[in-house]
Amino acid sequence: MKELYLVMRSMLRWAASGIFFFVVCSILVLLAVLIDPRKNDRPQRMLSRNVLRLAGVGFEVRRSAGFDPRRTSFFVVNHVNLFDPFVLYSAIPQFVRGLELESHFKIPVYGWMMKRFGNVPVPDHSRLSDLKRMWRLTRAALDRGISLVVFPEGGRTRDGHVGAFKDGVFRMARQSGYPIVPVSIVGSYEFNRKGDWMLRPSKIVVYIHDTIEMQGLPKEEIEALRDRVHRLVSAPVEESLRAATRASR
């Protein structure tokens, strides 16, 4: 009976949140033709927060005292599921866009919306010309005061743990001089996970850690910084997973 309830609940939650997203997002994209998206930020946050409500998940944000919300930054985040963009846009108190695989821009409707909203395409192939184009678009966004979300694992987790981080965002941050903000999404794996369409009752907590300055960072310290940020992002995630394991015994 419980499994049937979860199936029915998930079907209704997907339908409600999906319909709401495509209707409201289409309106916002049309508005973006006439209005600078940065002047239309509040409705976009309303969209994200209500997608989470309709999906049936609780939500909380915990900001570190060392986080500077005034700084344009790279937000380095663990990647859990398809709801991550809505979670982050609800949590980060800045105008923010994301680096997203270029192949996603080819998805009907969704890809068109993401392009109009200004996400930066990440090439699926590491051709030098494509990487240079990505860097130009990244730098242009940052210089316009647009913070960028990056998932350095390169894909969604399959077991709830935070995977190894790639170096790319740390090299871009060092080269550009813009700071990094580690962010941990906790509880989202219990809500929904890759390869499973069920939406389980859960609460997502977003930890926004201290802002990390990049000015003057030696090139040889990039790997050490990558590992440090990975520890910061993964610590609350791992603690939550251990607590869930203890509770299930």
Buried (B, 14 or more C-beta within 10 A) or exposed (E): EEEEEBEEBBEEBBEBBEEBBEEBBBEBBEBBEEEEBEEBBEBBBEBBBBBBBBBBBEBEBEBBEEBEEEBBBBBBBBBBBEBBBBBBBBBBEBBBBBBBBBEBBEEEEBBBBBBBBBBBBBBEEEEEEBBEBBBEBBBEBBEEEBBBBBBBBEEBBEEBEBBEBBEBBBBBBBEBEBBBBBBBBBBBBBBBBBEEEBBBEBEBBBBBBBBBBBEEBEEEEBEEBBEBBBEBBBBBBBEBBEEEEEEEE
